[in-house]
Amino acid sequence: MMQPADARETIAALGVELGSVVLAAVHDLFRVEQDQLAAAQPVAAADLAYGPDPRQRLDLYLPQDDKRDRPILLWVHGGGFVRGEKASASHPFNAHAGRWAARHGMVGAVMNYRLAPDHGWPSGGEDVGAALDWLAAHAGEYGGDPARICVMGTSAGAAHVATHLQMRQDSTAAAAAVLLSGLYGFAPLEERDRLYFGRATEEAGRSVAAAMTVSTLPMLLACSQYDPHRFQAETLGLCAARFAHHGRLPRVFYGSGHNHFSLAYHLGTADTRLADEILAFIGELP
């Protein structure tokens, strides 16, 4: 098992670049620990439909007892708007978030969503809303508390959560949000983002930034030491805007020793700093 100090050294050497090589290296860092978690925490219900599209499916992971009224954690994967799976050999560490949630007494939900270029903005935000609505209606059947749903997204997934909150500020089924290294309209989008945002890039950015600034939903924001600069700028921009509007900072976690991928994919390993912060955050929900 790779200990946190060893992982930090390897991650630092990878730098701030994205891409398949870096992603594969991060997978290798945590594969042993995540495989152990997978063996101990199988999926409880798979491919539950929250909408008519084949991509509108989610999986549930449940604690191994019969307690009721548990918090619910919905995980929204990343993938640059064009890829990503809730559970597959090529994306082995998205299911990890549901397993981790179940291991800590929550109902863990891991969703797929429609992908670009076939589905553009704001389809991701629509899918997050539909999945949250499904959980609010059905999670009680699996021991969850519909009043305590925390939605957690990473990278493109965090952007989709932000879009959902912009679209449904007063009607979200979420009680809180955890956002890892997302795009919130405070830094320029890049050309590759147009596969999803199309010509709506500036409009999308302005509307999401405004909504995320004024939202009263409890938020935990995080970015990492080796995130590309745009993701750090987005997190700082949202923090500054919310401080100016609300007079206080949101809850913030800085992932020292992590990069864009490892910030999300180490959850459930020997490095518990982010896990502890999320558990404390969710534990404070009414």
Secondary structure as GFF3:
##gff-version 3
##sequence-region A 1 286
A	DSSP	alpha_helix	4	14	.	.	.	ID=ss1
A	DSSP	alpha_helix	20	40	.	.	.	ID=ss2
A	DSSP	beta_strand	45	49	.	.	.	ID=ss3
A	DSSP	beta_strand	57	61	.	.	.	ID=ss4
A	DSSP	beta_strand	70	76	.	.	.	ID=ss5
A	DSSP	alpha_helix	95	103	.	.	.	ID=ss6
A	DSSP	beta_strand	107	111	.	.	.	ID=ss7
A	DSSP	alpha_helix	123	138	.	.	.	ID=ss8
A	DSSP	three_ten_helix	139	142	.	.	.	ID=ss9
A	DSSP	beta_strand	144	154	.	.	.	ID=ss10
A	DSSP	alpha_helix	156	167	.	.	.	ID=ss11
A	DSSP	beta_strand	176	180	.	.	.	ID=ss12
A	DSSP	three_ten_helix	191	193	.	.	.	ID=ss13
A	DSSP	alpha_helix	194	197	.	.	.	ID=ss14
A	DSSP	three_ten_helix	198	200	.	.	.	ID=ss15
A	DSSP	alpha_helix	201	214	.	.	.	ID=ss16
A	DSSP	beta_strand	219	226	.	.	.	ID=ss17
A	DSSP	alpha_helix	229	246	.	.	.	ID=ss18
A	DSSP	beta_strand	251	259	.	.	.	ID=ss19
A	DSSP	alpha_helix	262	265	.	.	.	ID=ss20
A	DSSP	alpha_helix	273	283	.	.	.	ID=ss21
###
